[in-house]
Amino acid sequence: MQTQFGSLDWAILAVYFVGISAIGPIFARQNKSTESFFVANRQFPAWLLGLAMFATMISSVTVVAYPADAYKAAYLRWIATLMLPFGVYIGWKFFLPFYRRNRCTSAFEYLEGRFGPGVRTYVSATFTLGQVVRIATILYLVSLVFQQMTGASAYACILMGGMAISAYTVLGGAKGVVWAQFIQVFLLWFGSIVLFITVIKGIDGGLPAVFKIGWEHDKFMLGDLNSVTGKLEPVKWFSLRDKAIVMILIAALASWVFEYSANQDVIQKYVSAKNPREAFKSIWICCLCSIPTWGFFMLLGTALYVFYFQNPDPQAHAILVGANGAKAESILPYFCVKMIPTGLAGIVIAGILAAGMSSSSATISSISAVFITDIYRRHLVKAASENHYVLAARATSALSCLLMMGGAALFYTLSDLTLQDFLMKTTSVLSGGILGVYVLGFLTTRGSGRSVGVGIVATVLFSTYIAVVDFLKISPEQIVNALGCSAYAADLLLRPVHIYYVGLAGQLLTFVVGYILSSIFEPKRDLTGLTFWTQINPEPGEE
């Protein structure tokens, strides 16, 4: 069956794009200050913020990369999502109230009072780099859908997708982004349910067959593909130098704590709530929506595997084994174009696009807020009018969109097992010890700009070393020949920890180096209001 993307489907997409794009001009005139442009004068209710946070979490990485990972591999990387509730609780208990209490716009304003302007600038720059990689990934996945749907070149798809995403983000500010996300969440849910039902209807035996065949083919195992044999294999429970279940859970917890302690995407919305109680509700609404949705899209990937197992298709097989450059992330858009009936195809594709656009717009807004608040207003132009800063914020958002499009084009040269695998590597390497800085700042009374700076340098050097070794694919044999050491020593030198855990190791390295140096060489100073142990009176209504 070859689905024709008909005039009705194009009409649905046109209505969606026009409607979403119109949100920007609607709110454009309300953005007369950075307070309104970035945090909407801090007046959002919990239900709206919670769904907006959820829309930020559920990007096209979820909609396209999660099913791809389940289709090609198994459920190893999905277990990271199970640590989200613990990360939310830790973030709410120890970190998030500080931002509301100090009426922060950027997550990194706190760091200047605690460690000085140098640390604040470093963390801001590191965060921005990581977020540019993230939105480029999201646009890349969106472009896959467009490419298979239209037959246009990959780069034309990136250009179209990038322009659509930026249409309402640059003008609408926080209100435009949040209300667009509210609409996009329901479009995503409806489209994904239609898609899942279509897959299940094409499987002989329905949903029970998905579990039966998936189990028989090891698709539910906590394992991964062997890069040499291409076969699914279980991973160890614990190992510092290989993929392992316990270490992935620990690294995931650190990642989620970072999300709810230092990620501008989350904090910018948290501080936009009407009061602390509404802010608290919003993060748990996001959590309760996110975990089932991640599981749903993994199950969708398994269902796609079973569907094509029962209904063999040469292109689907090529995607499974990576033949002829076929990427796992193309399986879901391929199914949509081939199997979704005309009329429903527009709704499903719009839902996939909504996921990518909702997350990208929020991240672009956070990049703008960080750059203007932490760098531009703090160091470059210190005494301009609010109109000037709003204009600069819009220019920053526009530049972020251009970087997003350029980065997305680069992803077409990747050859990793799956993009989800690549993302875990890059996220780990680019974490830059930020969580270690925050833990040292909030939860201890030690550390200064100098001691933390040394810890950061150590982390950057360590992360760069591991990344270079992985990228160049240096073998132990090459080290043995070069240094004359034993094979074991060469292997340990090349890979002291698996690249998945570089971020976790870097966080610990930043914390330990900063704490030890401060304890030995630096006297204690007055940190009233800057740590969990010296906090001032809570904001009215704060639990």
NUKEPA-508620 format. One record per residue (C-alpha): x, y, z; residue in one letter. Coordinates in steps of 0.001 Angstrom, whole numbers, always signed. Layout:
N
X; Y; Z; A $
...
***
This chain:
543
+0; +0; +0; M $
+1362; +3387; -990; Q $
-344; +6282; +731; T $
-795; +9373; -1388; Q $
-343; +12540; +622; F $
-3432; +14193; -787; G $
-4885; +17660; -889; S $
-6791; +17103; +2371; L $
-3538; +16229; +4162; D $
-1828; +19310; +2772; W $
-4800; +21399; +3858; A $
-4494; +20034; +7417; I $
-807; +20927; +7524; L $
-1502; +24361; +6082; A $
-4119; +25067; +8749; V $
-1718; +23881; +11437; Y $
+1206; +25992; +10245; F $
-897; +29102; +9718; V $
-2615; +28713; +13091; G $
+599; +28134; +15027; I $
+2450; +30912; +13198; S $
-364; +33345; +13991; A $
+257; +32929; +17727; I $
+3475; +34942; +17452; G $
+1908; +38180; +16154; P $
-977; +37825; +18653; I $
+1388; +38143; +21615; F $
+4088; +40250; +19959; A $
+2755; +43604; +21197; R $
+2589; +42393; +24800; Q $
+6343; +41841; +24917; N $
+7519; +45302; +25936; K $
+10130; +44149; +28463; S $
+12404; +41167; +29046; T $
+10212; +40259; +32041; E $
+7245; +39772; +29706; S $
+9247; +38312; +26799; F $
+11024; +35634; +28889; F $
+8672; +34823; +31821; V $
+5308; +36399; +30843; A $
+5280; +38550; +34006; N $
+5197; +35337; +36101; R $
+1454; +34715; +35804; Q $
+1054; +31213; +34321; F $
-1224; +28621; +36070; P $
+16; +25114; +36883; A $
-2084; +23227; +34316; W $
-764; +25351; +31453; L $
+2848; +25305; +32616; L $
+2784; +21555; +33318; G $
+1617; +20748; +29809; L $
+4140; +23219; +28367; A $
+6965; +21530; +30310; M $
+5709; +18179; +29032; F $
+5718; +19513; +25463; A $
+9330; +20608; +25976; T $
+10288; +17128; +27212; M $
+8394; +15293; +24447; I $
+10228; +16472; +21372; S $
+10717; +14741; +18046; S $
+13515; +12881; +19834; V $
+10727; +11053; +21683; T $
+8375; +10723; +18722; V $
+10947; +9603; +16155; V $
+14125; +8482; +17983; A $
+12472; +6404; +20719; Y $
+10500; +4210; +18262; P $
+13665; +3970; +16140; A $
+15675; +2736; +19122; D $
+13042; +114; +19999; A $
+12701; -930; +16343; Y $
+16429; -1399; +15737; K $
+17665; -2273; +19238; A $
+15855; -2839; +22553; A $
+14863; -1047; +25777; Y $
+18224; -340; +27416; L $
+18166; +3431; +26994; R $
+14484; +3697; +27933; W $
+15211; +2754; +31568; I $
+16789; +6192; +32005; A $
+13279; +7705; +31948; T $
+12319; +5811; +35123; L $
+14601; +8050; +37199; M $
+12651; +11209; +36330; L $
+10439; +11255; +39500; P $
+13539; +11079; +41701; F $
+15177; +13909; +39773; G $
+12010; +16013; +40050; V $
+11828; +15472; +43808; Y $
+15495; +16339; +44396; I $
+15231; +19419; +42189; G $
+12101; +20656; +43975; W $
+13488; +19930; +47436; K $
+16932; +21480; +47123; F $
+17197; +23754; +44080; F $
+14095; +25161; +42421; L $
+12760; +27326; +45302; P $
+15927; +29463; +45166; F $
+15091; +30683; +41677; Y $
+11598; +31851; +42567; R $
+12760; +33403; +45798; R $
+15332; +35506; +43951; N $
+13008; +36254; +40993; R $
+15554; +34881; +38531; C $
+15050; +34930; +34787; T $
+18130; +32864; +33979; S $
+19074; +29705; +35853; A $
+22635; +30958; +36058; F $
+22127; +34288; +37828; E $
+22573; +32439; +41127; Y $
+26091; +31348; +40188; L $
+27529; +34869; +40129; E $
+26668; +35509; +43754; G $
+27995; +32099; +44742; R $
+31112; +31732; +42590; F $
+31585; +34942; +40629; G $
+30973; +36147; +37059; P $
+33507; +33805; +35433; G $
+31709; +30633; +36504; V $
+28355; +32126; +35532; R $
+29625; +32942; +32038; T $
+31210; +29503; +31566; Y $
+28062; +27652; +32590; V $
+25897; +29894; +30406; S $
+28106; +29226; +27380; A $
+28246; +25477; +28033; T $
+24490; +25277; +28418; F $
+23953; +27222; +25197; T $
+26246; +24906; +23231; L $
+24431; +21828; +24518; G $
+21040; +23302; +23660; Q $
+22096; +24182; +20125; V $
+23039; +20519; +19628; V $
+19658; +19521; +21035; R $
+17525; +21705; +18776; I $
+19626; +20706; +15757; A $
+18820; +17080; +16595; T $
+15132; +17854; +16901; I $
+15038; +19638; +13557; L $
+16952; +16797; +11926; Y $
+14257; +14364; +13030; L $
+11496; +16696; +11854; V $
+13223; +16981; +8492; S $
+13190; +13196; +8102; L $
+9407; +13321; +8207; V $
+9302; +16128; +5659; F $
+11812; +14421; +3407; Q $
+9883; +11166; +3147; Q $
+6591; +12994; +2883; M $
+7571; +15418; +125; T $
+10525; +13810; -1626; G $
+12448; +17087; -1362; A $
+16151; +17149; -509; S $
+17173; +16874; +3110; A $
+18484; +20430; +3141; Y $
+15267; +21854; +1687; A $
+13372; +20038; +4435; C $
+15644; +21536; +7097; I $
+15090; +25004; +5686; L $
+11294; +24591; +5636; M $
+11164; +23090; +9126; G $
+13470; +25719; +10596; G $
+11494; +28593; +9159; M $
+8227; +27161; +10485; A $
+9661; +26694; +13988; I $
+11048; +30229; +14117; S $
+7854; +31863; +12794; A $
+6155; +32232; +16195; Y $
+9127; +31870; +18539; T $
+10876; +35107; +17628; V $
+7718; +37237; +17917; L $
+5611; +35546; +20580; G $
+8013; +35311; +23512; G $
+7087; +33174; +26510; A $
+3321; +33510; +26040; K $
+3523; +32585; +22385; G $
+5680; +29543; +23131; V $
+3566; +28252; +26032; V $
+192; +28624; +24314; W $
+1549; +27058; +21135; A $
+2829; +24139; +23220; Q $
-597; +23715; +24815; F $
-2148; +23230; +21371; I $
+695; +21029; +20176; Q $
+386; +18607; +23109; V $
-3164; +17614; +22175; F $
-2293; +17386; +18501; L $
+627; +15112; +19408; L $
-1557; +12847; +21566; W $
-4281; +12541; +18946; F $
-1876; +11919; +16068; G $
+170; +9328; +17959; S $
-2938; +7393; +19033; I $
-4160; +7302; +15415; V $
-717; +6076; +14368; L $
-551; +3356; +17031; F $
-4023; +2044; +16197; I $
-3064; +1877; +12507; T $
+48; -173; +13312; V $
-1824; -2576; +15602; I $
-4611; -3104; +13045; K $
-1998; -4282; +10553; G $
-591; -6929; +12930; I $
-2032; -10420; +12873; D $
-2951; -11026; +16507; G $
-3039; -7351; +17465; G $
-1431; -6001; +20617; L $
-870; -9449; +22255; P $
+1215; -10413; +19224; A $
+3429; -7371; +19773; V $
+4362; -8618; +23242; F $
+4659; -12272; +22164; K $
+6817; -11758; +19086; I $
+8747; -8908; +20654; G $
+9635; -11107; +23637; W $
+10646; -14015; +21390; E $
+12962; -11718; +19414; H $
+14516; -10150; +22554; D $
+13097; -6713; +21709; K $
+12167; -6064; +25351; F $
+15557; -6973; +26767; M $
+17740; -4518; +28631; L $
+20448; -4899; +26044; G $
+21894; -3362; +22917; D $
+23260; -4226; +19489; L $
+26739; -5634; +19285; N $
+28565; -3242; +16956; S $
+30507; -6146; +15405; V $
+27902; -8902; +15006; T $
+24825; -6660; +14799; G $
+22968; -8950; +17211; K $
+21079; -7971; +20364; L $
+22961; -8856; +23518; E $
+22190; -8245; +27210; P $
+24429; -5768; +29013; V $
+26059; -6099; +32398; K $
+24340; -5003; +35582; W $
+27339; -2951; +36668; F $
+30447; -1747; +34888; S $
+32286; +1539; +34665; L $
+33797; +732; +31285; R $
+30850; -800; +29427; D $
+27146; -98; +29066; K $
+25549; -1322; +32287; A $
+22069; -1085; +33795; I $
+22970; +312; +37217; V $
+25336; +2907; +35792; M $
+22797; +4058; +33203; I $
+20270; +4540; +36024; L $
+22776; +6523; +38097; I $
+23817; +8637; +35119; A $
+20150; +9200; +34282; A $
+19420; +10373; +37825; L $
+22258; +12889; +37554; A $
+20863; +14037; +34211; S $
+17336; +14511; +35610; W $
+18657; +16342; +38675; V $
+20447; +18651; +36250; F $
+17169; +19186; +34351; E $
+15439; +20321; +37544; Y $
+18297; +22274; +39056; S $
+20160; +23972; +36205; A $
+18267; +23553; +32922; N $
+16938; +26881; +31722; Q $
+14076; +25172; +29826; D $
+12578; +23958; +33114; V $
+13552; +26840; +35366; I $
+12282; +29514; +32981; Q $
+8831; +27942; +33195; K $
+9041; +27215; +36931; Y $
+9683; +30885; +37726; V $
+6848; +31897; +35362; S $
+4184; +30380; +37625; A $
+1772; +32521; +39643; K $
+3064; +31240; +42984; N $
+5173; +28418; +44499; P $
+2212; +26043; +44815; R $
+1376; +26392; +41121; E $
+5059; +25921; +40242; A $
+5198; +22741; +42346; F $
+2097; +21315; +40663; K $
+3441; +22087; +37199; S $
+6601; +19963; +37511; I $
+4621; +16946; +38715; W $
+2046; +17340; +35939; I $
+4967; +17228; +33525; C $
+6427; +14142; +35221; C $
+3124; +12224; +35263; L $
+2581; +12921; +31563; C $
+6136; +12238; +30426; S $
+6938; +8734; +31708; I $
+3892; +6951; +30184; P $
+4428; +8813; +26919; T $
+8058; +7696; +26655; W $
+6970; +4101; +27288; G $
+4208; +4454; +24686; F $
+6626; +5503; +21940; F $
+9040; +2682; +22776; M $
+6138; +237; +22486; L $
+5245; +1856; +19162; L $
+8760; +1034; +17931; G $
+8366; -2579; +18993; T $
+4980; -2698; +17242; A $
+6617; -1398; +14055; L $
+9200; -4182; +14302; Y $
+6458; -6815; +14633; V $
+4448; -5246; +11814; F $
+7337; -5481; +9378; Y $
+8266; -8930; +10664; F $
+4815; -10095; +9612; Q $
+4724; -7868; +6516; N $
+8258; -7922; +5055; P $
+9310; -4775; +3259; D $
+12740; -4284; +1602; P $
+13111; -667; +2742; Q $
+12005; -1452; +6305; A $
+14590; -4240; +6400; H $
+17249; -1870; +5090; A $
+16362; +551; +7884; I $
+16613; -2266; +10433; L $
+20089; -3377; +9378; V $
+21365; +25; +8272; G $
+21865; -961; +4648; A $
+22642; +1677; +2012; N $
+22917; +4384; +4638; G $
+19321; +3897; +5849; A $
+18869; +5343; +9338; K $
+16733; +3844; +12104; A $
+15074; +7225; +12669; E $
+13395; +6993; +9262; S $
+11221; +3983; +10178; I $
+8320; +5914; +11687; L $
+8017; +8543; +8923; P $
+8410; +5722; +6370; Y $
+5468; +3876; +7901; F $
+3424; +7079; +8003; C $
+3923; +7806; +4339; V $
+3351; +4193; +3255; K $
+527; +3049; +5500; M $
-1482; +5927; +7001; I $
-4693; +6536; +4996; P $
-5120; +9793; +3143; T $
-6908; +12271; +5383; G $
-5342; +10855; +8556; L $
-1802; +11242; +7254; A $
-1957; +15017; +7631; G $
-3046; +14686; +11263; I $
-320; +12169; +12122; V $
+2433; +14153; +10415; I $
+1212; +17363; +12064; A $
+1405; +15607; +15441; G $
+5010; +14572; +14791; I $
+5890; +18078; +13663; L $
+4119; +19556; +16708; A $
+6376; +17560; +19014; A $
+9507; +18901; +17352; G $
+8305; +22473; +17096; M $
+7085; +22652; +20702; S $
+10380; +21530; +22172; S $
+12532; +23587; +19811; S $
+10646; +26808; +20475; S $
+11033; +26423; +24248; A $
+14752; +25745; +23911; T $
+15269; +28698; +21576; I $
+13513; +30894; +24138; S $
+15798; +29598; +26886; S $
+18929; +30191; +24797; I $
+17796; +33773; +24231; S $
+17054; +34296; +27934; A $
+20457; +32969; +28988; V $
+22419; +34971; +26422; F $
+20634; +38259; +27074; I $
+20531; +37934; +30880; T $
+23922; +36351; +31573; D $
+26133; +37672; +28804; I $
+24686; +40526; +26743; Y $
+23058; +42543; +29539; R $
+25679; +41590; +32117; R $
+28855; +42212; +30104; H $
+28215; +43759; +26678; L $
+25410; +46357; +26912; V $
+24695; +47157; +30545; K $
+22387; +50195; +30475; A $
+20100; +50073; +27450; A $
+16309; +50420; +27310; S $
+13921; +47497; +27689; E $
+12936; +47868; +24034; N $
+16575; +47402; +23093; H $
+16887; +44190; +25126; Y $
+13655; +42772; +23698; V $
+14948; +43462; +20189; L $
+18262; +41810; +21091; A $
+16351; +38824; +22478; A $
+14470; +38409; +19210; R $
+17717; +38682; +17246; A $
+19257; +35993; +19468; T $
+16253; +33741; +18880; S $
+16604; +34230; +15130; A $
+20327; +33404; +15263; L $
+19555; +30263; +17300; S $
+17208; +29157; +14533; C $
+19980; +29550; +11962; L $
+22411; +27528; +14104; L $
+19711; +24892; +14550; M $
+19336; +24535; +10780; M $
+23088; +24346; +10223; G $
+23525; +21728; +12929; G $
+20660; +19619; +11613; A $
+22363; +19430; +8221; A $
+25455; +17926; +9892; L $
+23465; +15034; +11374; F $
+23020; +13517; +7937; Y $
+26703; +12519; +8033; T $
+26360; +10478; +11252; L $
+26738; +6708; +11228; S $
+26017; +5745; +14847; D $
+23822; +2774; +15723; L $
+20889; +5047; +16502; T $
+20528; +8753; +17127; L $
+19418; +7961; +20680; Q $
+22811; +6338; +21208; D $
+24556; +9397; +19742; F $
+22528; +11738; +21960; L $
+23492; +9892; +25130; M $
+27145; +10281; +24138; K $
+27007; +13977; +23231; T $
+24857; +14890; +26241; T $
+27364; +13190; +28500; S $
+30412; +14861; +26921; V $
+28848; +18348; +26768; L $
+27557; +18364; +30356; S $
+30719; +20258; +31356; G $
+30464; +19588; +35101; G $
+27504; +21976; +35460; I $
+25630; +19786; +37921; L $
+28798; +19429; +40008; G $
+28971; +23234; +40214; V $
+25361; +23461; +41389; Y $
+25654; +20672; +43943; V $
+28783; +22290; +45378; L $
+27048; +25667; +45429; G $
+23656; +24713; +46850; F $
+24518; +21805; +49138; L $
+27877; +22824; +50668; T $
+29417; +25941; +52161; T $
+32700; +25388; +50331; R $
+33970; +26562; +46971; G $
+34882; +29808; +45245; S $
+35379; +30897; +41675; G $
+39023; +29770; +41724; R $
+38543; +26293; +43174; S $
+35490; +25623; +41014; V $
+37399; +26914; +37990; G $
+40140; +24329; +38544; V $
+37484; +21624; +38815; G $
+35888; +22788; +35578; I $
+39239; +22744; +33739; V $
+39879; +19195; +34945; A $
+36417; +18129; +33761; T $
+36756; +19756; +30334; V $
+40149; +18095; +29772; L $
+38829; +14705; +30858; F $
+35667; +14954; +28705; S $
+37637; +16146; +25680; T $
+40075; +13258; +26005; Y $
+37306; +10637; +26124; I $
+35448; +12268; +23225; A $
+38555; +12378; +21023; V $
+39370; +8735; +21741; V $
+35809; +7691; +20883; D $
+35623; +9855; +17761; F $
+38984; +8710; +16366; L $
+38219; +5101; +17345; K $
+41737; +4558; +18678; I $
+42350; +889; +19424; S $
+44299; -629; +22360; P $
+46649; -2230; +19816; E $
+47670; +1218; +18581; Q $
+48480; +2287; +22147; I $
+50435; -921; +22799; V $
+52519; -319; +19674; N $
+53051; +3350; +20507; A $
+53832; +3061; +24236; L $
+54935; -548; +24614; G $
+52540; -1112; +27548; C $
+50338; -4139; +28235; S $
+47024; -4626; +26449; A $
+45151; -4227; +29753; Y $
+46911; -958; +30571; A $
+46244; +331; +27050; A $
+42560; -538; +27279; D $
+42279; +1131; +30695; L $
+44095; +4205; +29427; L $
+41798; +4520; +26424; L $
+38551; +3913; +28249; R $
+38678; +4520; +32015; P $
+34863; +4875; +31874; V $
+32305; +4275; +29133; H $
+31441; +7418; +27192; I $
+27858; +7207; +28505; Y $
+29236; +7959; +31986; Y $
+31631; +10761; +31102; V $
+29054; +13335; +32188; G $
+28568; +11667; +35571; L $
+32320; +11338; +36064; A $
+32764; +14979; +35071; G $
+30167; +16142; +37596; Q $
+31942; +14225; +40352; L $
+35339; +15521; +39239; L $
+34183; +19154; +39311; T $
+32624; +18714; +42747; F $
+35511; +16803; +44337; V $
+38287; +19050; +42991; V $
+36391; +22217; +43925; G $
+35526; +20973; +47409; Y $
+39008; +19662; +48274; I $
+40867; +22729; +47023; L $
+38477; +25046; +48836; S $
+38749; +23067; +52081; S $
+42551; +23228; +52014; I $
+43303; +26697; +50690; F $
+40238; +28937; +51160; E $
+38622; +30337; +54311; P $
+34866; +30108; +54762; K $
+32843; +33190; +53842; R $
+29366; +34519; +54474; D $
+26945; +32620; +52210; L $
+23631; +33722; +53696; T $
+20839; +32970; +51252; G $
+23152; +31168; +48827; L $
+23077; +27551; +50062; T $
+20479; +25085; +51235; F $
+21924; +25305; +54749; W $
+21979; +29111; +54909; T $
+18741; +29882; +53061; Q $
+16636; +32873; +53992; I $
+12916; +32891; +54730; N $
+10923; +31104; +52014; P $
+8707; +32898; +49548; E $
+5082; +33280; +50787; P $
+3186; +30130; +49909; G $
+6320; +28036; +49495; E $
+6061; +24587; +50972; E $
***
